[in-house]
Amino acid sequence: MSQFFGNVEPNIIDDEMVQKAIEEKFPEDLGDLARRENINFQVVTELQLSFKSILQIDNLWPLENLTKLQLDNNVIEKIEGLESLVHLVWLDLSFNNIEVIEGLDTLVKLQDLSLYSNRISKIEHMDTLQELQIFSIGKNNLTILEDVVYLRRLKSLRTLNLSGNPFCNTEHYTLFVVAHLPSLVYLDFKLVRDSTVRFLHSLTGKSGNSILQSLCFVALGAGSLQKSGSQKHTTAFVEYLNGSFLFDSLYAEDTEVAKLASLPEVEDLLQAYPSWFVSVCENLYNYGLEEYEKREAEVSKFYKRFHEILTVNQQESKRIISDFENQNQRRLDEIYHARSGDIAESKRAEGKEDILQLWDALMTLEALVSNDLEELLQDFKRSIDVIASTFMENIQGIYPFHSIQCRDLENQHHEKLMEMTFAILEKLDKDELEEDFPDDVRRLLVDKDTIVNAINMSHSIRLRKIDKRESDMLCNTYQW
């Protein structure tokens, strides 16, 4: 996929090269005229600069009305110098040494783009190419199949060539691409099969995009079964619950109540509260991981059965086709050696009947596999719905139930803090406190309303954060 200089000195596009290319494009009877007079670059709409050992694109700005530009089979390393060619419809940069897709922002009319056989490792910087219909980026260094999803933003894209990239060897490569780019008509020079589209549409129509995309990612080994560490926690919807992260976040912005730690007895309360709260978070974390394993087991079971159905169907289809080919060969031999035209015609009629029977058999198999997959998908959806709804119900239960749970712990802590504060205020009024408090604490204790407002505000902030964490878990589970 790399082009080499060899013994040829690399070139930069200059006026002489452009002039010569335009002259070569003129009809033979106009060649002398073109050479005698300066060519008006603004009337030129097509330019071919293939096999010129071009290293750098430059000096094309006068050709502002170009609609077709061929720069294939050169040694170009960077896409540049095309900003003024805003009327380009067709651009060929295949067989070069380009590493990054860039410099195409102004080519908003581009319909056909070829970057075949370069060194590109990422699909990017194509947001403005909304009229692009044909895109070839085969034989590059694309390794991450999920990057293909970027092309969903190109609403006019109908023909795509990715062949020859490392990720093409990924299992279910075609299924993944067609699933995420449903408007494709041709993929890798082949017509997208109607059966593939119908299957993917059945998944989308019955169970929504989330299951369809989950199907693709898990089948590729990029799903949650492959995640570990913090990624696994995120997929289990319990990230940052295995420790004091949530508790610490409750007090991250609370500077007022922290000042009360110097008060008698309040320090003990503030030290005991974290251990109780963190213990509840740990329980929730462990429960989330258990439910995560159940979901993953269900997904794994689904794909195991999915592959079994497809394998059986493919094997039976191959057997039927093999039998037909063997029988068809015998039929052709019989026609070839037929002793009369009537016998040959009779054998041909039998051959046509065999073809109809083959078609019926294959269509029957397709209907059967479609039904089996539909039934499998419905069973999977029911199982996942039960697992997800149970998880959400239990999450909602873990927070408000019993005195040891997060929200009730916070309420209890708040009540005790208020009681202690009122008791301290009483003692202050009666001059029964011997300790000398810092100025910032004294400002809080200036009167009952000030301290109550500060404590209530802190309590309200902490409750909102607890509620938000619960809401995030429920929303993520529902969206999954």
N, C-alpha and C positions, 0 to 999 in steps of 0.2 A: 504494500500500500504506500510505499515511499518512492518518490521519484528522485533520481540521483543526477548530479551534474555531469558525471563522467568526464570526458575530455572536452566538453562543450562549455564555453564561458557563459555564465548566467547573464541575462539581459534585464534591462528595465524598459518598460514601454516608453518610447519616445515618438516624436512627430514623424520621423522617417519610417518607423515600423508601422504606425497607423496609416500613413499615406500609402505605403506599399500594399498593405492588406486591403485597403479600399480599392486601389487600382486593380488588384487581382479579382475583386468582386464585380467589377464592371463587365458588361458584355464585350466580346472581342472587338466589335466594330466601333465601340466607344472608347477603347483603350487609349488610342493616340490622343483623343480629346482630353481624356482625364489626365494624361501625363503632361499635356501642354498647358493646361489651365489649372489654377488652384481649385481644389475641390471644396465646395461649401459643406463643412462638417455637419451643419444643422439639418441637412437633407438625408444624412446617412442614418438608416434605421437598423442595419445589421452589420456586425463586425466579427470576423473570425481570426483569433490569434492563437490557434492551437500549435503545439510542437515548436514553440519559439524560444524555449529555455528561459522563459520569463521568471524572474525572481521576485520582482516588486511591481505592483499595479500602480501606474501613474499616468498622468497626461491624457486622461480620458474625458476631462471636464468639457472640452468643446463639443463632444458628441452627445449633447444633452437630450437628443431625441431618439437615442438608441432604444430599440425594443428587444433586440436579441444580441447576446454577447457570449462568445465562446472563448474561454481561457483554459480549456482542458489540456492535459498532457504537457504541463510546464513544471516549474519547481517553485511555485508560489508558496510562501510560508505564512502570509497574513492577508486577510481580506481587508482591503483598504482602497481608497481612491475611487469609490463608486458613489459617493454622496450625491453627485450632480445628475446621476443617471436615473432620474425619478420615473421615467417612462418604461424602464426595463420590465419585460414580461417573461423573458426566458434567459436564464443565466446558468452557464455550465462551468463549474470549477473542479470538475472531476480530475483524478490522477494528478494531484499536486501534493504538497507537504504541509497543508493547513492543519493547525492544531486546535484552534478556537473558532467557534462561530461568532462573528462580530462584523461590524461595518455594514449591516444590511438595513438599518433602521429606516432609511429614507426610501427604500425600494418597495413602497406600499402597493404597487401594481403587479408585483412579481407573482406569476402563476406557476412557473416551472423552475425548480432549483435542483441542481445536481452537485453534491459534495462527495460523490462516490470516490472511494480509494484515496483517502487522506489519512490524517493522524488524529482525528477528532475523538475526544473521550467523553464529551458531555453535550447534550442537546440543550441549547440555551440561546438567548438574545434574538428571538424570532417573533416577539409579541406583535410587531407592526405588520407582519406578513399575512394579513387577514384574507387576501385573495389567493393565497398559495393553494394550488390544487394537486400538484405533483412534486414530491420531495424524495430525492434519492440520497441516502447517507449510508449506503452499504459499504462493506469492506473498510471500516474504520476501527477505532479502539473502544467502542461502546461496550461496557461490561455490566452496567447496572440496568436491568430491564425496567425497573420502576421509573427510570428517567423518561421512558416513552410517554408517560402520562402528561408530560409537559405539552405534547402536541395536541392535547384536547382543546387548547385555546385557539387552534387554527381551524375555524369552523368550515372552511371550504375544502379542506384536505380530503382527497378521494383516492389518491394513489401514493403508496409509500413503499420504498425499498430499504430494508434493513439487513438484507442478507450479507453474510460474510463477517458480521460482528461477533465477538465472543459470546454475547448473551443469547445468540440464536440457538445455542446448544442447550439452553435451559428447558427443562421439561415444561410443557404447556405454554411454550413461547407464543404460538399462534393464538391460542385461546386468550391469553393475557392481552395481547395487542388488540385483538378484535373486540374484546370486552370493554377496553378503555377508549377505543377509537371506533365507535359503532357506525360512523359514516363512511368508513373505508369501503371501497369497491375492489381495489386491487392491493394485495400485500405480497411483496417479493415476487413480482411479475406473475402472480397467480390470482385468479378471480376468487374473492372471498366466498366460500361455499355457503349456500342458502341454509343448509342443515346446521352449520355452525352458528349462523346468525339467529335462526329460529330457537336453537337451544339456549343461547345467551338471552334472547328476548323472553323466553319462558321463565328463566331465573329472575330476570329483572321484574317482569310483570307480576310474578307470584310473590316474590319475597323481598323485592327492593334492592337498591344498589349496594347496601351494606353487606348483604350475604354474597352477592355477586363478586364484589371486590375482595371480600374475605376469601371466597373460593380461589380467586386468582392468586392472592398473596400467599395463602397457606400452601396451595399446590406448588408454588415456586420455592417454598422453603423460606419465604420472607415473612411469614405470619408469626403469630404470637408463640407458636411452638418453638421458634428459634430464639426467642428473646431470653435474656438473662439479666440478673442484677436489677438496676433501676428500671430498665425497660420492662422487665417482667412485672415489677411493682406497678408501673403505670398501666400495663395491660390488665392487671388484676384490680385496678382502680383504688389501690391502697398505698400509693406513693406517699412517702414521708409520714407514715403512721407507725413505723417501727422504731420508735424512739421519742424524743421530746420535741421533734420538729413542730408539730401542731401546737403544742403548749407554748413553745418559745414564740411562735408567731402571734399568739394571743396578746402577749405582753410587749411585742416588738415596738409598738407605737404608744404604749401606755407608760407615760412618764410620771403621772400623778400618783397612782396607787403605789408605784415602786418607792415613792418617798415615805410611805407609811411603814416601811419595813423596820424603821428605827423605833417604832412605838412598842410598848410592852405587849407581849403575847401575840401581836400581829406577825412578828418575825417567825414564830413557831408555826402559825397558820400558813404563811406563805411558803414555808419549807415543806410542809406536809402535802399541800395541794398538788404540786407537780407529780409526786410519786403516784397518787391516786389516779390522776388524769392520764398519765403515761401508761399505767397498767390497763386502763380501758382501751386506749389506742392500740396497745399490743394485742389485746384480745380481738379487736376489730381487724387488725392487720392479719392475724393468723386465720381468721374466718374468711377474709377476702382471698387469701391464697388458696384455701381449701376449695372455695367456689370457682376460682380460676382454673384449678386442675380439673374440676368437673366439666367446665366449658371446653377446655382443651381436649379432654378425652372424647367429648361428644363430636367436636370438629374432626378429630383424628378418625373416629369411627365412620363419620360421614364420608371422608375422602377415601378410606379403605374400601368402603362399599361402592363408592363412585367409580374407582378404578376397576373394581371387579366387574361391574356392569359393562363398562366400556371395553374391557379386555375380552370378555365373553362375546360381546357383539362383534368386535373386530375379528376374532378368530372364526366365528361362524360366517361372517361376510367373506373372509378370505377363502374358507372352504367352499362356499357356494360358487365364488368366482373361479376358483381353481377347477372345480368340477365342470363348470361351463366351458372354460377354455379347453380342457381336454376333450370334451364332447364336441365342441365347435371345430377343433382341429380334425377330428374324425369325420365330421360332417363335410368339411372342406375337401378332405381327401376323397370322400365318396362322390362329391360333385365333380371333382377333377377327373375321376376315373369312370364317371357315368357313361353307360353305353348308348344313351340316347338323350335327346333334349328334354323329353318328358320326365325321365328319371332325375335329371339334373334340376329341373324346375321343381319337382316334388321335394328334393332334398333342400333346396333353397327355402321353400315354404316351411319346411320343418325347422330350418335354422332361424327363420323369423319368429316362429313360435317359441323356440328356445330363448330368444332374446326377450320376448314378452314375459316369459316365465321367470327369467333372471330378474327383470325389472320388478315384477310382483314380489319375488322373494326378498329382494333388497329393501323395497319399500315397506314390506311387512316387518322386517328386522328394525328398520328405522322407527316405525310406529311403536314397536315393542320397547326399544331402548328409550324412546321419548316418554312412554308411560312409566317405565321403571324409574327413570330419573325424576320424573314429576312426583311419583309416590315417595321416593327417597327424600326429595327436597321438602315435601310437606311434613314427613315424619321428623326430619331434622329441625324444621321451623318450630314444630310443636314442642319438641324436647328443649330447644333453646329458650323458647318462650317461658316454659315452666321453670327452667334453671334461673333465667334472668329475673322473672317476677318474684321467685322465692328469695333471691338475693336482695332485691330491692325492698321487699317487705321486712326482711330481717334487719337490713340496714336501718330502716326507719324504726324498727323495734329496739335495736341496740342503743340508739341515742336516748330516747325518752324513758325507757323502762328502768325501774329500780333506782335506788339511791346511789349506786356505784357508777352510773353512766354519765357521759360527758355533760350533757345539758343540765342534768340534776346536780352533778358535782359543782358546776359553775354557779347554779342558783344557791346551793347550800353554802358554798364559799362566800358568795355575796352577802347572804344573810348574816353569817358569822362575822364577817368583816364590819358590817354595819353595826351589829351589836357591840363589838369591841370598841368601835369608834365612838358610839354614843356613851359607852361607859367611860371612855377616856375624856370625852367632853365634859361629862358630869364632874369627874375628878378635877379637871382643870378649873371649872367654875368654883369648886370648893377649895381650890389650892391644895389638893391632896397629893399631887404628883411632885416628886422631888427631882425627877430627871429634867435636864435641860435639853430641849429639842432644837434641831437645826432651824434656821430661819424659814427655809422653804416649807418645812412641816408646819411651823407655826402659822404661816400664811394660809395653809389649808384648814387649820383648826381655828381660824379667826371667828367663825360662827357655824352653826349647824347647817345652814343652807349651802354654804360653800363646800363643806366636806361631803355632804349628801349628793350634791350635783356632780362633784368630781368622781365619787365612787359609782354613782348610777351611770355616768357617761362611760366609764371604763367597763362596767358590767355589760352595757348595751353593745359596745364594740366587740367584746369577746363573744357574746352570744351570736352576733351577726357572722363572725368568722366561723364559729362552729356550724351555724346553719348553712353557710356557703360551702363548707367542706362536705357536709351531707348532701347538699344539692348537687355539687360537682360529681359525687359518686353516683347519685341516682341518674343524672343526665348522661354521664358517660356510659353507664350500663344500658340505659334505654337506647342511646344512639348505636351502641354495639350491635 
